[in-house]
Amino acid sequence: RLSNSGSAVAPSSRSFKPLPIIYKDFLLHWRDIQAAHDHNLPLDLSAAAVAAASCAQKEDELIFYGDKGLGIPGLLTCEGRLVASLGRWDEPGGGLASVVAATERLTGEGYFAPYVLVTSPRLFALLHRVHERTGVLEFDTVRTFLGGGVFQSNLLRGDSAVLVAAGPQNLDLALALDLAVAHLGPERLNHPFRVLEVVLPRIKQPKAICTLEPGA
């Protein structure tokens, strides 16, 4: 973490973390490989696509919730983050009002735009309605205001959202191995593979994160 309390910006603490390995295995059956070869057909790689999607979900879960066992904080669990009220997104303009209030919290702590917002799927859907008397989607207004994008994730449980001040000085991903495929060796004529990634979310400035929570 960084500290700005003294005459110079300097690390306030250092920690050494194990790099989590995210992976999912898939299997290509020898019958499918042989049939594709004999009939000159493309090999069905659906299993590989599903394994890659599973790894992407696990990466998102690590980013949002961290890994308590490894001592890795996530965006929604890190100590020192800001917390703002979710407000009433069911009401017209409610989502925009809540986001503006959250940016005020971040700005007050010295973290400025561009901001990135990630919401649960229901809140994301609620933003796709016409903002009253404007003829413009509330989503477009929020996206333009933030300057960094608005996204959704099914890993955000219930009605929740998180707003971050984008920038590698605040948080980033340490990528030791980008998404790759490794052959695990033949097994009973079949071919098992592993989709894997080695990645670590690094939160340098917890107050650059503001979670929007019900009842906050």
C-alpha positions as a printed Julia matrix, in Angstrom:
216×3 Matrix{Float64}:
   0.0     0.0     0.0
   1.0     3.61   -0.58
   0.98    6.43    1.94
   0.65   10.13    1.15
   0.74   11.37    4.74
   4.41   12.41    4.83
   6.51   14.77    2.77
   6.82   12.15    0.02
   4.6     9.4    -1.34
   6.08    6.07   -0.26
   4.97    2.49    0.41
   3.37    2.26    3.86
   3.48   -1.53    3.94
   4.68   -4.46    1.87
   3.33   -7.97    1.68
   4.38  -11.05   -0.22
   1.54  -13.16   -1.58
   1.46  -16.56   -3.25
   0.32  -16.35   -6.85
  -2.99  -18.2    -7.24
  -3.27  -20.66  -10.11
  -6.69  -20.55  -11.74
  -7.41  -23.61  -13.83
 -10.03  -25.89  -15.34
  -9.42  -29.2   -17.11
 -11.14  -30.47  -20.23
 -10.93  -33.71  -22.2
 -10.79  -34.47  -25.92
 -11.93  -38.03  -26.61
  -9.9   -40.08  -29.04
 -13.07  -41.04  -30.94
 -13.83  -37.4   -31.66
 -10.26  -36.71  -32.77
 -10.22  -39.75  -35.04
 -13.63  -38.96  -36.53
 -12.6   -35.38  -37.28
  -9.43  -36.65  -38.94
 -11.13  -39.39  -40.99
 -13.96  -37.18  -42.27
 -11.86  -34.02  -42.7
 -14.06  -32.11  -40.26
 -13.1   -29.41  -37.75
 -12.6   -30.74  -34.25
 -15.31  -29.76  -31.77
 -13.58  -27.59  -29.17
 -16.67  -26.75  -27.13
 -15.11  -28.32  -24.02
 -12.13  -25.98  -24.33
 -14.4   -22.95  -24.62
 -16.37  -23.98  -21.53
 -13.14  -24.51  -19.56
 -11.87  -21.06  -20.6
 -15.17  -19.47  -19.55
 -14.91  -21.22  -16.18
 -11.44  -19.77  -15.66
 -12.74  -16.31  -16.51
 -15.45  -16.69  -13.86
 -12.88  -17.81  -11.28
 -10.7   -14.81  -12.13
 -13.64  -12.45  -11.61
 -14.41  -14.11   -8.28
 -10.8   -13.6    -7.19
 -10.92   -9.93   -8.22
 -14.19   -9.2    -6.43
 -13.91  -11.39   -3.32
 -10.22  -12.24   -3.07
  -9.02  -15.43   -1.4
  -9.24  -15.44    2.38
  -7.1   -18.56    2.69
  -4.24  -16.94    0.78
  -4.72  -13.54    2.43
  -5.69  -11.85   -0.83
  -8.31   -9.07   -0.54
 -10.89   -8.38   -3.24
 -12.66   -5.24   -4.36
 -15.71   -6.08   -2.23
 -13.83   -7.36    0.81
 -10.72   -5.22    1.27
 -10.34   -3.27    4.49
 -10.3     0.5     4.17
 -12.58    0.71    1.15
 -15.3     3.33    1.03
 -18.94    2.27    1.42
 -21.91    4.24    0.08
 -25.64    3.63    0.1
 -27.02    1.75   -2.87
 -30.1     3.95   -2.89
 -33.27    3.21   -4.84
 -32.41    2.05   -8.32
 -36.02    1.03   -8.96
 -36.94    4.71   -9.1
 -36.19    6.71  -12.27
 -32.84    8.41  -11.88
 -32.07    6.47   -8.71
 -29.09    4.68  -10.17
 -27.54    7.9   -11.46
 -28.07    9.64   -8.12
 -26.38    6.79   -6.23
 -23.41    6.73   -8.61
 -22.96   10.5    -8.37
 -23.01   10.27   -4.56
 -20.37    7.53   -4.67
 -18.1     9.61   -6.92
 -18.41   12.43   -4.39
 -16.99   10.07   -1.76
 -14.07    9.13   -4.01
 -13.39   12.73   -5.02
 -13.44   13.75   -1.37
 -10.62   11.28   -0.73
  -8.62   12.62   -3.68
  -9.44    9.95   -6.28
 -10.7    11.39   -9.53
 -12.14   10.23  -12.85
 -12.09    8.13  -14.9
 -14.23    5.83  -12.79
 -15.33    2.29  -13.61
 -18.63    0.87  -12.35
 -19.5    -2.84  -12.08
 -23.03   -3.81  -11.08
 -25.08   -6.92  -10.53
 -27.16   -7.97  -13.58
 -30.45   -6.61  -12.19
 -29.02   -3.17  -11.5
 -27.39   -3.18  -14.94
 -30.79   -3.88  -16.5
 -32.41   -1.08  -14.48
 -30.0     1.42  -16.02
 -31.34    0.61  -19.47
 -34.4     2.81  -19.31
 -34.99    6.29  -20.62
 -34.02    8.95  -18.13
 -37.1    11.06  -17.51
 -37.68   13.97  -19.88
 -34.32   13.5   -21.62
 -34.86   10.82  -24.27
 -31.5     9.36  -23.19
 -30.88    6.03  -21.48
 -29.83    6.35  -17.85
 -27.0     3.94  -18.74
 -25.59    6.37  -21.3
 -25.75    9.24  -18.83
 -23.91    7.23  -16.16
 -21.29    5.98  -18.62
 -20.56    9.47  -19.93
 -20.38   10.87  -16.42
 -17.92    8.23  -15.18
 -15.67    8.22  -18.23
 -14.32    4.72  -17.6
 -17.15    2.36  -18.46
 -20.11    0.53  -16.92
 -20.09   -3.27  -16.73
 -22.03   -6.11  -15.14
 -20.99   -9.35  -13.45
 -23.15  -12.23  -12.33
 -20.71  -12.74   -9.45
 -22.03   -9.65   -7.69
 -24.63  -11.15   -5.39
 -27.99   -9.54   -4.81
 -28.3    -5.83   -5.51
 -24.76   -4.48   -5.27
 -22.22   -2.48   -7.22
 -18.63   -1.33   -6.93
 -17.07    1.88   -8.22
 -13.31    2.27   -8.62
 -11.01    5.1    -9.62
  -9.2     3.48  -12.52
  -5.43    3.61  -12.69
  -2.47    1.3   -12.01
  -1.44    3.58   -9.15
  -4.62    2.51   -7.35
  -5.03   -1.15   -8.28
  -3.9    -3.59  -10.93
  -3.52   -7.25  -11.86
  -0.14   -8.93  -11.58
  -0.21  -11.41  -14.45
   2.44  -14.12  -14.13
   0.89  -16.34  -16.81
  -1.82  -15.26  -19.2
  -4.58  -17.7   -20.08
  -2.87  -20.73  -21.63
  -3.53  -24.38  -22.46
  -1.31  -27.25  -21.32
  -1.49  -30.87  -22.46
  -1.56  -33.18  -19.43
  -0.49  -36.26  -21.38
  -2.52  -39.06  -22.97
  -4.87  -40.99  -20.73
  -6.52  -44.18  -22.02
  -6.15  -42.88  -25.58
  -7.92  -39.64  -24.64
  -6.21  -36.27  -24.31
  -6.74  -34.22  -21.13
  -5.82  -30.54  -21.22
  -5.71  -27.79  -18.65
  -6.67  -24.15  -19.17
  -4.75  -22.13  -16.6
  -3.77  -18.64  -15.57
  -1.59  -17.25  -12.79
  -2.84  -13.85  -11.65
  -2.9   -11.72   -8.5
  -5.12   -8.65   -7.9
  -3.13   -5.91   -6.16
  -5.02   -3.2    -4.28
  -2.63   -0.34   -3.57
  -5.17    2.3    -2.54
  -8.25    0.81   -0.8
  -9.93    4.22   -0.66
  -9.96    4.28   -4.48
 -12.75    1.67   -4.16
 -16.34    2.47   -3.18
 -18.88   -0.31   -2.78
 -22.57    0.51   -3.11
 -24.47   -1.58   -0.58
 -28.11   -1.73    0.59
 -28.61   -0.11    3.96
 -25.17    1.49    4.04
